[in-house]
Each structure stands twice: as C-alpha cells, then as structure tokens.
Amino acid sequence: MTLFITAKIIHILSAIFFIGVVSFRTFIMPVLKNTYDKSAYQKIDMMIGIRARNIIKINNIFLIISGLYLLSFHLDAFTILLFFKALVGLIVALGFYFVPVIMKRFTHIVWFSPFFHYLYFSLMICVVIISQIVFYI
C-alpha cells in the first residue's frame, strides 16, 4: 500500500471520527440535557467531554498531517475550491484546540453553545461536500 493511500485512509477515518464526536455533541447531548437534572447532566457532559477532547486532540493531529500531505500532491493545480476546502478544514481542525477558550468566553450567552456546535457541524459538512465535488468542477 502506498503512502498516499495510507494517508488517504487515515484522513478519511480521522475525519469520520471527528465529525462523529461533534455530531454526538451537537445532536445527542441536548437530548440528555432535557432528560437528566442539571447536576447529573453536568457530570455526564464533563465525563464525556474530557474523554472526547483527549481522543480528538490526537485524532486531529493525524487529520491535519494527512490532509496537508494529501494537499501537497495538488500544489501545482490551480484549484481554488480545493484550497478553500483545505483552509476551512484546517480552521475547523485547528479551531478545535481553541473551543474551550471560546466556550468559556461566551458561557454567559445561553444560546451560544448550541449555535456554535451547529455552526461547527455545518462547516464540517461543507468540507465533506466540497471534498466530493472539488475534482469534478
């Protein structure tokens, strides 16, 4: 198996995993918030959040390195959409490391956390969609 194929597999799997964690946080955790009392929900959120953050910290390193490696094969191509996809993907992947700071800064705004997670998830879906059409335009 070539390094290119290996990088592509790593990139796809780490993207799936990252999107899965964000979608869980965006769509499943609010259901738990409405099911459990505030203190129980906060314990669940903290336990899941700490574990997920630790895993995604490592996952995103693989995601970023494999993505940059794959992008290096297209540096000579003038594909604006590909570079836009890479830029948004890089912002989302690197932005993950700053999410705790962002959330703490805006914790007093009730609607911010759900809005932020929906926005983050939407950006991820845009990256996936662009990745599927970039070579056909």
Secondary structure as GFF3:
##gff-version 3
##sequence-region A 1 137
A	DSSP	alpha_helix	3	23	.	.	.	ID=ss1
A	DSSP	pi_helix	24	28	.	.	.	ID=ss2
A	DSSP	alpha_helix	29	35	.	.	.	ID=ss3
A	DSSP	alpha_helix	38	71	.	.	.	ID=ss4
A	DSSP	three_ten_helix	72	74	.	.	.	ID=ss5
A	DSSP	alpha_helix	80	95	.	.	.	ID=ss6
A	DSSP	three_ten_helix	96	98	.	.	.	ID=ss7
A	DSSP	alpha_helix	99	105	.	.	.	ID=ss8
A	DSSP	alpha_helix	112	133	.	.	.	ID=ss9
###
